[in-house]
């Protein structure tokens, strides 16, 4: 059975009473890595697509730790080279 919406009418669907989607849990934060939320989508997309990703940042910003935790969570081997 199909429902026809009259031409010119607007359909409004609300995901929450406030009209906003509920906040999603950060995958990286669930692994104990904080501060990468702005680029989390890019990191996860590189993993899904099997593409290389170059992380550039100051010393001590947990770039290698991020890779170690992701590799451990996915059961992968990590070979890191710190220049």
C-alpha positions in Angstrom: 0.0 0.0 0.0 1.5 3.4 -1.0 0.7 6.8 0.4 0.5 9.7 -1.9 1.6 13.1 -0.7 -0.3 15.9 -2.4 1.8 18.0 -4.8 3.2 21.2 -3.1 2.8 19.8 0.4 5.8 19.7 2.7 6.7 16.6 4.8 8.5 17.3 8.0 10.3 14.5 9.8 11.8 15.2 13.2 14.5 12.9 14.6 14.1 14.2 18.2 11.6 16.5 19.9 14.1 19.4 19.4 14.4 18.5 15.7 18.1 17.6 16.1 19.8 14.3 15.6 21.1 12.8 18.8 24.9 13.3 19.4 26.9 10.4 18.0 29.6 8.8 20.0 33.1 9.4 18.7 34.7 6.2 17.5 38.2 7.5 18.4 37.1 8.7 21.8 35.7 5.3 22.5 39.3 4.0 22.0 40.6 6.6 24.4 41.9 9.1 21.7 40.8 12.7 22.2 41.3 15.8 20.2 40.8 14.3 16.7 37.0 14.7 16.4 37.4 17.4 13.6 39.2 14.9 11.3 37.7 11.7 12.6 35.6 11.3 9.4 38.7 11.5 7.2 40.6 9.0 9.4 37.7 6.5 9.3 37.2 7.0 5.5 40.9 6.2 4.9 40.5 3.0 6.9 37.3 1.9 5.1 38.8 2.7 1.7 42.2 1.3 2.4 43.9 4.5 1.5 47.0 5.9 2.9 46.7 8.8 5.4 49.6 11.1 6.5 49.2 12.5 10.0 51.1 15.7 10.6 51.3 17.4 13.9 53.5 18.5 16.8 55.5 16.1 18.9 53.3 14.5 21.6 49.9 14.9 20.0 49.2 11.1 20.0 49.5 10.5 16.3 51.3 7.1 16.8 49.1 6.3 19.8 46.1 6.8 17.5 47.4 4.4 15.0 48.4 1.8 17.6 44.9 1.9 19.2 43.1 1.7 15.8 45.4 -1.2 14.7 44.7 -3.1 18.0 41.0 -2.5 17.8 40.9 -3.8 14.2 43.4 -6.7 14.8 45.9 -5.3 12.4 49.7 -5.1 12.6 51.2 -1.6 12.8 54.7 -0.8 11.5 55.5 2.8 12.6 58.4 4.9 11.4 59.1 8.0 13.5 61.5 10.3 11.7 
